[in-house]
Amino acid sequence: MPLILFACVVRVRDGLPLSASKDFHPNKDFIESRRRLKMLSSTLTRCPDRGTVKGCDLSIHFHTCGDVTFMSICSSSFPVATAFCFLEALHWEFRASYDNIRVGLASRPYAFLEFDSTIQKVKEHFNDFSCSQLKGNFEDVRQELLPSAPVILHLEDVAEVNGVANGHTSPPLETAPNYRMQPVTDVGILSLILNIMCAALNLIRGAHLAEHSFQEDRESAGNVIAFLIAFIFCVMQCYLYLFYTSARKLRSFGLWISICLCNVYLHGLRNPWQIVFHVGVASLSAFLTLTRRLREKQLDCGV
């Protein structure tokens, strides 16, 4: 059995696997280590930059560099310094191909599938050489580990971090679901531009009318308020189209009715064509908001 059995690259903030070696060993310890590695990857934000999870026959090593963590499953007899030399080599290979922007924009598991071959190549290189042949190569890593030695954990510690103890899972804390909407269409972009235009017109007319209303004609204060309300509701329509919120249909219908009522109230200051334009833009925005669906939930491929 090789000394390095498995390696992967994971995004820190959410544990999303970006790339991994294609290794599987029908061995109980390896399968359990893969499960523990996946659990650990979901708690990287609370872990140190370097760490080793000690097991009986297999150990998990991880090395965090910025927004990415490099992880490996190695034989417990494999020297720790060599394991981190391997992770550092993966780090340099990965950074030569991908920047922080691409990492941040990755939206699906194993988005950097082409990096799998690089992991495999580096892993085979380290497995093929003896520790004495690699000694000169990982001396720098050994010196770097001296002032900040990796934190030693045990498999039971990983279980406790994830709320698992003695085979029982504690009730998870409720978290807000992360909904992702379908991509914005060309018509949606046009609707946003028109809505922003309507909002700007309402704000300009309202501000201009306010200069005279509160000083000379206090009876026009209602028109100023109507313009400002229409401005706020246009902005809210843009937000509602772009982002998912609860009671989406009800809110969209309420905003559309409110904008229509504001324009009816302002009929003395707008001609029929202007009213039709504002109501039409509001109607288009409401329609697109109601027809824009959530993305289908992607399967959790795991690490």
C-alpha positions, 0 to 999 in steps of 0.5 A: 500500500502506498504511503500517500493514499489520497489527496484533495483541495478544498475551499476553506469557507464552505468545505467545497471540494475543488479537486481530488486524486482518484484513489479508492482502497477497499479498506475499512480504515481508508473508508473511515478516514475519507469520512473523517476528512469530509467532516473535517473539511466542513470545519476548516474555518475553526481549525489551525493552518496546519494540523494532523489528525492522528489515527491508528494506521492512517493519518489526515494532514491538512495545510491551509493557504489563504482560502484553500486547504490541501488535505491528504490521507497518509500512512501513520508511518509516513513522516509528518515533515514529508507529508507537509512537503507534499502538501506544499508542493500541491500548493505551489502547483495549484497557485500556478494554475488558479487564482483567488478569483477563480477559487471564489467563483467556483460553484460546484464540487470538483470545479477544477477537475483538470487538476486531478492529474496534477495531484496524482502526478505529485502523489506518485512522485512522493510515493516513488521516492524513499524518505532519504531521497526526499530529505534534502527537499523537505528540509525547508518545510521541516524548518518552517514547522519548528516555530509553528508545529501542526496541531495534533488531533485525534479522530474523536476530536474531529467527531466532536467538532461536527457534533458526533460522539460515540456514533450519535449525532447531536441535533444540528443548529438551524442555519439559514438556507443558501438559495441560489437563483437561476442566472439573470436573463437578457430581458431581466437585465433590461427590466433592471435598467428600466426599473432603475430609470423609473426609480431615478425619475421618481426621486428627481421629480420628488426632490424637485417638487419638495423644494417648493412644496414645503415652502410654498404649497404644503398641499403638494406634500402628498405628491412628494411622498408618493414620488418617494414611495414609488422610488423606494418600491422600484428599488425593492423590485430590483432587489426582489428580482435579484435575490431570493426572499421568503413570501416572494410572490406576495411581496412582488404582487404587493410592490406592483399594486403599490407602484400602480396606486402611486402612479394613479395618485400622481395622474395630475403630474404625469400624462397617460403615456408616462403612467403607462410606462411606469406601470408597464415597467413595474408589471414586467419586473413583477412578472420576471420575479415570479417566473425566475426559479431557484436553481436545482440543488446540486448533489453533494458529491463529497470529498 
